[in-house]
């Protein structure tokens, strides 16, 4: 029978530094995730909003150039308003900001589903099959393990958030052919990439913490659904109840002043009273809209929604609310409060949401440290 030498075998391959040991875990996780047909299909679906962003920015570049290619569809752009169509470069930053905000808001929701598909099994499967001793029998520490697993989330989320942002930005510049657009919109790109990083760190750490709590990936998926979907429903319901209470109070106020002047036989006096009553009604509704707009700055109810907290951070980084305020200037003054209430997102201080997300991140780090701490004893 053959005899094999079981002595030391010299490694002739290329050694990597300690700083990149986590990359092996990330590569393996990405390969496993990419093998899922559902994940591949969903990645294609998640790219559809990116096509919309690219098309919108390219179209806006043609509008700025007053290109003949879009002369046939210019009547269809009347909804933008004459002021915007007449001077599109003046509203370039606002339009780009709003486009990126809509894209990132859509991708945020799709990212929650993508994390649901790839995140629950990242640590729970290692716990279930007792694979962690194999990891830590190599020269790996807890930080390397966590970074490797977080890198899997970062790769998939980067594919649907960061890569489309970069691609849309490059194509938007190409269709504009204006040297000033780079200076005007570079901050939007930077804010988008930073926001993508916030989503990766927050959602990635949270799903990893949940994944370490159980050996059953289905339970983790239910936990994630509860955190994402149920918290969103709770925040929406609380916000809706608050709006209904405000509307009821405003309706009662309107009913008290809704009685028009009675006919007294003097036509001129009746017309004067009628005009005064109409002006009072318009002023009352304008005051109500202004009051709703101001009260929205103190509304804490959206804090119950995890995705709403992430969205609020994105709006702050992009400056979306400021962009909507600039766009509202093309509206008649009485309609501006209603326009802002319709299109602006949450207006409470952004650092409220930052505090919630930092607290969740700290809790996630504590859970991960508590669940994996005993594995450092492996040598």
C-alpha positions in Angstrom: 0.0 0.0 0.0 1.2 3.5 -0.7 2.8 5.6 2.1 2.1 9.3 2.2 4.4 11.8 3.8 2.3 13.6 6.5 5.0 16.0 7.4 5.0 19.7 6.9 4.1 20.8 3.4 5.4 24.2 2.3 2.7 26.7 1.1 3.7 28.1 -2.3 0.7 30.3 -2.8 0.3 34.0 -2.2 -0.2 35.1 1.4 -2.5 37.9 2.2 -2.2 40.3 5.1 -4.2 40.2 8.3 -6.3 43.2 7.3 -7.8 41.2 4.4 -8.6 37.9 6.1 -12.3 38.8 6.3 -12.4 39.0 2.5 -12.4 35.2 2.2 -15.6 35.0 4.2 -17.2 37.7 2.1 -16.2 35.9 -1.2 -17.7 32.7 0.0 -20.9 34.3 1.2 -21.4 36.2 -2.1 -20.9 33.0 -4.1 -23.4 31.1 -1.9 -25.9 34.0 -2.2 -25.5 34.4 -5.9 -26.3 30.7 -6.5 -29.9 31.3 -5.4 -32.2 31.9 -8.3 -34.5 34.0 -6.3 -31.7 36.3 -5.3 -30.6 36.7 -8.9 -34.1 37.5 -10.1 -34.6 40.0 -7.4 -31.4 41.7 -8.2 -32.7 42.3 -11.7 -36.0 43.6 -10.3 -34.1 45.9 -8.0 -32.3 47.4 -11.0 -35.5 48.6 -12.6 -35.7 51.8 -10.5 -32.1 52.5 -11.5 -33.2 52.5 -15.2 -35.8 55.0 -14.3 -33.2 57.2 -12.6 -30.9 57.0 -15.5 -33.7 57.8 -18.0 -34.8 60.8 -15.9 -31.4 62.3 -15.5 -30.6 61.8 -19.2 -33.9 63.4 -20.2 -33.2 66.4 -17.9 -29.9 66.8 -19.6 -31.6 67.1 -22.9 -34.1 69.6 -21.5 -31.3 71.8 -20.3 -29.7 71.7 -23.8 -33.1 72.4 -25.4 -32.3 69.4 -27.7 -34.3 68.8 -30.8 -34.5 65.1 -29.8 -37.2 66.0 -27.2 -39.0 68.7 -29.1 -41.9 66.4 -29.8 -42.5 65.6 -26.1 -42.1 69.1 -24.7 -45.9 69.6 -24.5 -46.0 66.5 -22.2 -43.6 68.3 -19.8 -46.0 71.1 -19.1 -46.6 69.6 -15.6 -43.2 71.0 -14.6 -44.4 74.5 -15.0 -43.4 77.3 -17.4 -40.8 78.7 -15.0 -38.9 75.4 -14.7 -39.1 74.6 -18.4 -38.0 78.1 -19.3 -34.9 78.0 -17.1 -34.1 74.3 -16.3 -30.5 75.0 -15.3 -31.6 77.1 -12.4 -33.5 74.1 -11.0 -30.8 71.5 -11.8 -29.7 70.8 -8.3 -33.3 70.5 -7.0 -34.3 68.1 -9.8 -31.3 65.9 -9.4 -31.8 65.9 -5.6 -35.4 64.9 -5.9 -34.7 62.2 -8.5 -32.0 60.6 -6.3 -34.3 60.9 -3.3 -37.1 59.0 -5.0 -34.6 56.4 -6.3 -33.0 55.8 -2.9 -36.4 55.6 -1.2 -37.5 52.9 -3.6 -34.2 51.0 -3.2 -34.4 51.3 0.5 -37.6 49.3 0.5 -36.3 46.8 -2.0 -33.1 46.5 0.1 -35.2 45.3 3.1 -36.5 42.4 0.9 -33.0 41.7 -0.4 -31.7 41.5 3.2 -34.5 39.2 4.0 -33.3 36.8 1.3 -29.6 36.7 2.1 -29.2 37.9 5.7 -31.0 35.5 8.1 -28.7 32.5 7.2 -25.4 34.3 7.5 -24.7 33.4 11.1 -27.6 31.2 12.0 -26.4 28.5 9.5 -23.0 28.5 11.0 -24.5 28.0 14.5 -26.8 25.3 13.2 -24.1 23.2 11.6 -21.4 24.1 14.2 -19.2 25.7 11.5 -17.8 28.4 13.7 -15.0 26.2 15.2 -13.8 25.8 11.6 -13.7 29.5 11.0 -11.9 30.2 14.2 -9.4 27.4 13.8 -7.9 29.6 11.2 -6.1 32.9 12.1 -9.4 34.7 12.3 -10.9 36.8 15.1 -14.4 37.9 15.9 -13.8 41.2 14.1 -12.7 39.4 10.9 -15.7 37.2 11.1 -18.1 40.0 11.6 -16.5 42.1 8.8 -16.7 39.2 6.4 -20.4 38.6 7.0 -21.1 42.3 6.8 -19.2 42.4 3.6 -21.7 40.0 2.1 -24.5 42.5 2.9 -22.4 45.3 1.5 -21.8 43.6 -1.8 -25.5 42.9 -2.5 -26.7 46.3 -1.3 -23.9 48.1 -3.1 -25.0 46.4 -6.3 -28.5 47.9 -6.1 -27.7 51.2 -4.4 -24.2 52.4 -4.9 -23.5 51.1 -8.4 -26.7 52.5 -9.9 -26.0 55.9 -8.3 -22.6 56.0 -9.9 -23.9 54.9 -13.3 -26.7 57.3 -13.3 -24.4 60.2 -12.4 -22.0 59.4 -15.2 -24.7 59.2 -17.8 -26.4 62.3 -16.5 -23.2 64.2 -16.9 -22.8 62.8 -20.4 -26.2 63.9 -21.6 -25.9 67.4 -20.1 -22.6 68.4 -21.8 -22.3 71.3 -19.4 -19.1 71.8 -17.5 -20.8 73.4 -14.5 -22.9 70.3 -13.8 -20.0 68.5 -12.2 -19.6 71.2 -9.5 -23.4 71.5 -9.0 -24.1 67.8 -8.5 -21.0 66.3 -7.0 -22.4 66.8 -3.6 -25.5 64.9 -4.5 -23.4 61.9 -5.5 -21.3 62.1 -2.3 -24.5 62.3 -0.2 -26.0 59.3 -2.0 -22.9 57.2 -1.5 -22.7 58.1 2.2 -26.4 57.3 2.6 -25.8 53.9 1.0 -23.0 53.3 3.5 -25.4 54.2 6.4 -27.9 51.7 5.1 -25.2 49.0 4.8 -23.9 49.5 8.3 -27.2 49.9 10.0 -29.2 47.2 8.3 -26.2 44.9 8.0 -25.3 45.0 11.7 -29.0 44.6 12.6 -29.6 41.5 10.5 -26.3 39.9 11.7 -27.4 40.5 15.3 -30.7 38.8 14.6 -29.1 36.0 12.8 -26.9 35.2 15.8 -30.0 34.8 18.1 -31.2 31.5 16.6 -30.1 28.5 14.6 -33.3 28.6 12.6 -33.1 31.0 9.7 -36.9 31.1 9.4 -37.2 32.6 12.8 -34.7 35.3 11.9 -36.7 36.1 8.7 -39.8 36.6 10.9 -37.9 38.8 13.3 -36.7 40.9 10.4 -40.2 41.2 8.9 -41.5 42.2 12.3 -38.8 44.9 12.7 -39.2 46.2 9.2 -42.8 45.7 8.2 -44.6 45.9 11.6 -42.6 48.9 12.7 -43.5 50.7 9.5 -47.2 49.9 10.0 -47.1 51.1 13.5 -45.4 54.4 12.5 -47.9 54.9 9.6 -50.9 54.2 11.8 -49.8 56.5 14.5 -49.1 59.2 12.0 -52.5 58.7 10.3 -54.4 58.9 13.6 -52.6 62.1 14.4 -53.5 63.6 11.0 -57.1 62.5 11.4 -57.3 64.2 14.8 -55.9 67.4 13.3 -58.3 67.3 10.4 -61.2 66.7 12.7 -60.2 69.7 14.8 -59.8 71.8 11.7 -63.2 70.7 10.4 -64.8 71.7 13.6 -63.1 75.1 13.3 -64.3 75.5 9.7 -67.9 74.6 10.6 -68.0 77.4 13.2 -67.1 79.9 10.5 -68.7 78.2 7.5 -72.0 80.1 7.6 -72.1 82.5 4.7 -73.7 85.9 5.1 -77.5 86.0 4.9 -79.4 88.0 2.3 -80.7 91.2 3.9 -82.2 92.8 0.8 -79.2 95.2 0.2 -77.3 93.7 -2.7 -74.1 95.8 -2.4 -73.8 95.1 1.4 -74.4 91.4 0.8 -71.7 91.3 -1.9 -69.2 93.0 0.5 -70.0 90.6 3.2 -69.7 87.7 0.8 -66.2 88.8 -0.3 -65.2 89.3 3.3 -66.5 85.9 4.2 -64.6 84.3 1.3 -61.4 86.0 2.2 -61.8 84.9 5.8 -62.3 81.3 4.6 -59.2 81.5 2.5 -57.1 82.9 5.3 -58.5 80.3 7.7 -57.5 77.4 5.4 -54.1 79.0 4.8 -53.6 79.2 8.5 -54.6 75.6 9.0 -52.2 74.4 6.3 -49.4 76.5 7.9 -50.2 75.0 11.3 -50.1 71.5 9.9 -46.8 72.3 8.2 -45.3 73.6 11.5 -46.7 70.7 13.6 -45.0 68.2 11.2 -41.6 69.5 12.4 -42.4 68.2 15.9 -44.1 64.9 14.9 -42.2 62.1 16.6 -44.5 59.3 15.4 -42.5 58.3 12.3 -39.6 57.3 14.7 -41.4 54.0 15.3 -40.6 53.0 11.7 -37.1 51.6 11.0 -37.2 52.5 7.3 -38.6 56.0 8.1 -35.5 56.6 10.3 -33.2 55.6 7.5 -35.2 57.7 5.0 -35.0 60.8 7.3 -31.2 60.5 7.4 -31.1 60.2 3.6 -33.3 63.3 3.2 -31.0 65.2 5.5 -27.8 64.2 3.6 -29.3 64.9 0.2 -31.1 68.1 1.3 -34.4 66.9 -0.1 -36.6 69.1 2.0 -34.6 72.2 0.9 -35.1 71.1 -2.7 -38.8 70.9 -2.3 -38.9 74.3 -0.7 -37.1 75.8 -3.7 -39.5 74.0 -6.0 -42.5 75.3 -4.1 -41.5 78.9 -5.1 -43.0 78.3 -8.5 -46.4 77.7 -6.9 -48.9 80.4 -6.0 -48.2 81.6 -2.4 -51.5 80.2 -1.0 -50.8 76.8 -2.4 -47.2 76.5 -1.1 -48.0 75.0 2.4 -50.2 72.3 0.8 -47.5 71.6 -1.8 -44.9 71.1 0.9 -47.1 68.9 3.0 -47.8 66.7 0.0 -44.3 66.2 -1.3 -42.0 66.7 1.7 -41.2 63.8 3.9 -40.8 63.9 7.7 -39.6 67.2 9.0 -38.7 66.4 12.6 -35.0 67.0 13.5 -32.8 64.5 11.7 -30.7 63.8 14.8 -33.8 62.1 16.3 -33.5 59.4 13.7 -29.7 59.3 14.0 -30.1 58.6 17.7 -32.5 55.7 17.1 -30.2 54.2 14.5 -27.1 54.6 16.7 -28.9 52.9 19.5 -29.9 50.0 17.3 -26.3 49.7 16.0 -25.0 49.7 19.6 -27.5 47.0 20.6 -26.6 45.0 17.5 -22.9 45.2 18.4 -23.6 44.1 22.0 -25.7 41.1 20.8 -23.0 40.0 18.4 -20.3 40.4 21.0 -22.3 38.5 23.6 -23.2 35.6 21.3 -19.8 35.0 19.7 -17.5 35.9 22.6 -16.9 32.3 23.7 -15.5 31.4 20.3 -12.4 33.5 20.9 -11.2 30.7 23.2 -10.6 28.6 20.2 -6.9 28.5 19.2 
